């Protein structure tokens, strides 16, 4: 899984009747009745929900990206930067938005050849937003046509994230917390899509036809996160059953099992496939209290348990050369760690509030960080020096560099801003929430648009 940071995304409302509703952040700004969260809290709808004993929980989700972005061509092209962007396609995932209808993308992946993408989506409808649909679909990015719907389900999966369901025993069906698919990755050759499923299995599909090729069984609870080694030989999975499993992709057999104290929320594999970070937490709704461990992939040995020091928080990523771990910290700084030994090397200070997102250029020369202080910071990574600040209008921002490193996409939840970050200069603003990924040529960006329930495809124009 390429992305590390968890972002404030849907709002989950659960009641004694076990109804749930997930609103995107766009819901409040795009719905005339509720212009903002404060207005919603004062509304009769909220009062009615509260009277029923409903509780409001801010959930945090991760968006999954292709694991192969680190292998893309990283040469900086010196041609003129784009001056405009044109909407060339829209993929409609659900029906048109209504007042009581939400939308979320728990998982997303683009193949390494930019020919296919897969998306796990929730659409919530009906009275009190208690119903809806969930589906995992596979699309041909070149033709704009859906290849196949791989999985379908109801909104019931969302109920299982909230108490008392999340306290169930691992072998209890109600312990299958969350979505139909929690994580998606394509194999390095782009031929297979792999999904981590709530039904305790891992499925492999043909990326061209959507045909199920194999189902891997062995976990005793929902599979939350997956990663594939660069050689495409080994699949690594993390589960709510508190284990990390290594699978031989050719035989489908488990070759190693690691045990954690809490259920695994996420695993992060270094670009060279030699180191693994595991993020475990017994409370999914408190991302600041995660148990983060560093493992040697070859031996399966624990290198460092970061939890006792409380110095490491999400977001957390590996540098492109796999030598450094870059993490948030309780003091709002960025901490740099030796990825082989787990030893702290340096602290970068500039932000005044908790970090929200971290990203590096594909060549590994520059680091971008966003924070709830409303600023995006750019750093010269080899020199460990601060370069400049890009102010933003929101307390959080998702960051994504183009494959050639020239463009920084900043998703604010209200729009996606495309920046020439070296000047810096914003040359275009796209309607949507955040940039899901760039295509291999760096000329096309896929944007999540919760106002329309679409994934929009924008092409640069020079």
C-alpha positions, 0 to 999 in steps of 0.5 A, spaced: 500 500 500 503 506 497 499 511 501 500 511 509 496 517 512 489 516 514 485 522 512 478 525 515 473 522 511 466 519 512 462 521 518 459 514 521 452 515 525 450 509 528 444 508 533 440 502 537 437 500 531 444 499 528 443 504 522 449 507 519 450 513 514 457 515 511 457 522 508 463 525 504 465 531 507 462 534 500 455 533 503 455 538 508 457 544 503 453 541 497 447 540 500 443 546 501 439 545 507 446 543 511 451 548 509 456 546 514 457 541 520 455 546 525 448 547 521 447 540 521 448 539 528 443 544 529 438 541 525 432 537 526 435 531 523 440 531 527 436 532 533 431 526 531 438 522 531 440 524 537 433 523 540 434 515 538 440 515 542 445 516 535 452 517 536 457 521 531 463 518 530 469 521 525 472 515 522 478 515 518 480 511 512 485 510 507 486 511 500 490 505 496 494 507 490 498 502 486 504 499 489 509 501 483 509 508 482 516 508 485 518 504 479 516 509 474 520 513 470 523 519 474 527 523 469 525 530 470 522 533 463 524 540 462 518 541 457 513 547 458 508 545 464 501 544 462 497 551 462 490 548 463 486 541 464 481 538 460 475 533 463 476 527 458 472 522 462 467 521 468 466 514 471 459 514 474 459 509 480 452 510 483 446 514 482 445 522 482 447 525 489 441 527 493 440 530 500 441 524 504 446 520 500 453 519 501 459 516 498 466 514 500 472 510 496 475 506 501 480 503 496 483 504 490 488 502 485 491 503 478 495 498 474 502 499 473 501 500 465 495 505 467 490 501 463 486 498 468 483 501 475 479 498 481 475 502 486 471 500 492 466 504 493 460 505 498 453 509 496 448 510 502 441 512 501 434 511 503 431 514 510 436 516 515 441 514 510 440 507 513 441 503 506 445 503 500 450 499 496 457 497 496 461 495 490 468 493 487 469 494 480 474 494 475 475 499 469 478 499 463 482 506 463 483 507 456 476 505 453 472 508 459 468 502 460 467 498 466 470 491 465 466 487 471 463 488 478 467 484 482 463 484 488 457 487 491 454 488 498 449 492 502 451 497 507 451 492 513 458 492 512 459 499 515 455 497 521 461 492 523 466 498 524 462 500 531 461 498 538 459 492 540 461 489 533 468 491 533 469 487 540 467 481 537 471 475 537 475 474 531 471 467 529 465 471 529 462 474 523 460 480 526 468 481 527 469 482 519 469 490 520 468 495 515 468 494 507 467 489 502 474 490 500 479 494 505 485 494 500 487 493 493 493 492 489 495 490 482 501 485 481 508 489 478 506 486 471 499 489 472 496 482 470 492 481 476 488 485 481 489 483 489 484 485 494 484 484 501 477 482 503 472 483 509 470 475 509 477 473 511 480 472 504 484 475 499 482 474 492 486 475 485 483 477 479 485 477 472 486 485 471 483 484 463 477 480 464 475 480 472 475 473 472 477 470 479 484 466 479 485 464 486 482 465 493 487 465 499 484 463 505 488 463 512 486 469 516 481 468 522 478 475 521 478 481 516 484 482 511 485 489 512 492 491 508 496 487 503 503 489 499 506 485 494 514 485 493 517 488 487 519 481 484 512 479 484 513 473 488 510 474 495 504 477 497 504 480 504 497 481 508 495 484 515 489 482 518 484 484 524 486 477 527 493 480 529 497 476 524 501 478 518 502 473 513 507 472 507 504 468 501 507 465 495 503 468 489 505 462 485 502 456 490 498 460 494 501 457 500 503 461 507 510 461 508 511 465 514 506 468 519 508 474 524 504 475 530 502 482 533 498 485 539 493 488 536 489 487 530 493 490 523 490 496 520 495 497 515 502 494 512 507 498 508 512 495 504 519 499 502 520 500 495 526 495 495 521 490 499 526 489 504 523 492 510 516 492 512 512 497 517 506 494 521 500 499 524 496 495 529 491 499 533 485 496 538 481 503 536 480 504 529 478 511 530 484 513 534 489 514 529 494 517 534 495 511 538 497 506 533 502 501 535 508 501 529 513 496 528 519 495 523 520 488 520 526 485 516 522 482 510 527 476 509 528 474 516 521 476 519 525 479 525 522 485 529 527 490 528 524 496 532 518 497 536 516 504 536 510 504 541 514 505 547 517 511 545 511 514 543 515 518 538 512 515 531 505 517 529 502 516 522 503 519 517 509 514 516 512 512 509 519 510 506 523 514 502 524 512 495 531 509 496 528 505 502 533 507 507 529 512 511 523 512 514 519 518 514 514 519 520 509 524 524 511 526 531 507 528 537 511 535 537 508 536 530 515 535 527 517 530 522 522 524 524 527 521 520 529 514 522 534 509 519 530 503 516 535 498 517 536 499 524 530 503 527 534 509 529 532 516 529 537 520 525 534 527 524 528 531 526 525 536 521 521 542 524 516 547 521 509 545 522 505 548 528 500 543 528 499 535 527 501 532 520 496 530 515 500 527 509 507 526 507 509 525 500 516 524 496 517 526 489 519 519 485 526 521 484 526 521 492 529 528 492 524 532 495 519 531 500 512 535 501 508 535 508 501 537 509 499 539 516 492 541 520 496 548 521 493 549 513 500 549 510 504 545 505 511 545 506 517 543 501 523 540 503 530 538 500 530 531 502 538 529 501 540 536 504 534 535 509 533 543 508 526 546 508 525 550 501 518 553 501 511 554 504 504 553 500 498 556 504 492 552 503 485 554 505 483 548 509 486 544 515 488 538 511 490 536 504 492 530 501 498 530 496 500 526 490 506 528 485 506 526 478 511 521 475 516 526 473 515 530 479 514 536 476 506 537 479 504 537 486 496 535 486 493 538 493 487 535 494 483 539 499 476 536 500 473 542 496 478 542 490 484 539 487 489 544 486 495 543 481 501 546 483 508 548 479 511 547 486 518 549 484 516 556 483 511 555 487 505 557 482 498 554 482 496 553 474 489 549 475 484 548 480 479 542 479 473 540 482 473 534 486 476 532 493 483 529 491 487 526 486 487 519 486 493 517 482 496 520 475 497 515 469 504 513 467 505 518 462 504 524 467 499 527 463 492 525 466 490 525 473 484 521 476 480 525 481 475 523 486 469 527 486 464 526 491 459 531 489 457 527 483 459 520 485 464 520 479 471 519 478 473 524 473 479 523 468 483 530 467 488 531 461 493 536 461 493 541 455 499 545 454 
